[in-house]
């Protein structure tokens, strides 16, 4: 069985074709700048990285061209699209109506549309990807794997907001979280690495990237997470504000005469570390500048590390202790000094980082010292594999 995994953004398309007999990635890549003349695809196969400039006005065109790369005679991995058994889509939020991975139907798409307010950056892209696949590969079974599913085990006192209860009942306003597929993968992988039953472990997983979230995983279940109603909540991110005093929103609306949509756009796209630092939204550049003369970049990076450490400490309370801290995501896997800085803020909890072990990027490795009371690991995430496994299970 071969499964195609798709992760659609508003102007991008990430993909992997996985042979589920041995879970081997046959091909992978990313289509970028969809909708522009400068659109291009980076296709990885057999150790090669092939970059092709090819205009794609729509996601449908991007999906169609991507599939042609899988059967391209020069580097094909399948002879026919008939070899693809199903398509797994990474989706964000189905609200309270869809809490599990599901076979995609018209009802599922309708729910995604209903929940756009809960995931304004992600649900529209997911719908676009589904509709594109329907046209390019009609009749092919599709499965939706939601980022919120893993967090459905949170107890109500963790996800309910202290606002009039009628708004929860009427609109489903509550904490949903995100990055659930990643948090589930790395926590399970952590248990495998140490050869222990995950039911006996207390793990804090830190998915740090363009979007970042922290999760408390007790007994293999998410019991709390940093993102909230939408992926805007939690720690400050590269372009997103993270948690704020709610009065900041109404204050800005009054002072700047802004609409709700305008404030939402500011908090999602024009806030976070980029605005504290006064730089472009590139984490690596902001971090680099923080070691130089840029005071604002230094403040931005310090706030990022502080907020993450604070959430980890909070989750020690939530689980009455922590056995393992796991870093993953683009920043978590690759930014050496960020991991070190976060761990140093947790020394009062007995966390000790091994500077030499931590001096690496993208490896699955323990980075804490032998006498560290809480063990710290880096575990590269693999959301695509989790999506493929769920797709296989459901079809």
QUIPE-V905092 format. One record per backbone hydrogen bond with DSSP energy under -1.0 kcal/mol. CO is the residue of the C=O (numbers start at 1). NH is the residue of the N-H. If there is no record, write none. Layout:
co:nh
CO:NH
CO:NH
This chain:
co:nh
1:20
2:85
3:18
4:88
5:16
6:90
7:14
11:34
12:9
13:31
14:7
15:29
16:5
17:26
17:27
18:3
19:22
19:23
19:24
24:19
27:17
28:44
29:15
30:42
31:13
32:40
33:36
36:39
39:54
40:32
41:52
42:30
43:50
44:28
45:48
48:45
50:43
52:41
56:35
58:62
59:63
60:64
61:65
62:66
63:67
64:68
65:69
66:70
70:77
70:78
72:75
72:76
80:83
81:84
86:4
87:143
88:6
89:145
91:147
92:148
94:97
94:98
102:144
105:109
106:110
107:111
108:112
109:113
110:114
111:115
113:116
115:118
119:123
122:126
123:127
124:128
125:129
126:130
127:131
128:132
129:133
130:134
131:135
132:136
133:137
137:140
141:87
142:104
143:89
144:102
145:91
147:180
149:152
151:154
155:158
155:159
156:160
159:175
161:163
164:167
165:169
166:170
167:171
167:173
168:172
179:183
180:184
181:185
182:186
183:187
184:188
185:189
186:190
187:191
188:192
189:193
190:194
191:196
197:200
198:201
201:219
202:323
202:324
203:217
204:326
205:215
206:328
207:213
208:331
208:332
213:207
214:226
215:205
216:223
217:203
218:221
221:218
224:216
228:176
228:177
230:228
230:233
232:242
234:243
237:273
238:274
239:271
240:237
245:248
246:250
247:251
248:252
249:253
250:254
251:255
252:256
259:263
260:264
261:265
262:266
263:267
264:268
265:269
266:270
267:241
272:276
273:277
274:278
274:279
280:282
282:286
283:287
284:288
285:289
286:290
288:291
289:292
289:294
293:295
294:298
295:299
296:300
297:301
298:302
299:303
300:304
301:305
302:306
303:307
304:308
305:309
306:310
307:311
308:312
309:313
310:314
311:315
312:316
313:317
314:318
315:319
316:321
323:375
324:204
325:377
326:206
327:379
328:208
329:333
331:335
333:362
334:336
335:339
336:340
337:341
338:342
339:343
340:344
341:345
343:346
344:347
346:349
346:351
347:350
350:373
352:369
354:358
358:360
365:378
367:354
369:372
375:325
376:367
377:327
378:365
382:386
383:387
384:388
385:389
386:390
387:391
388:392
389:393
390:394
391:395
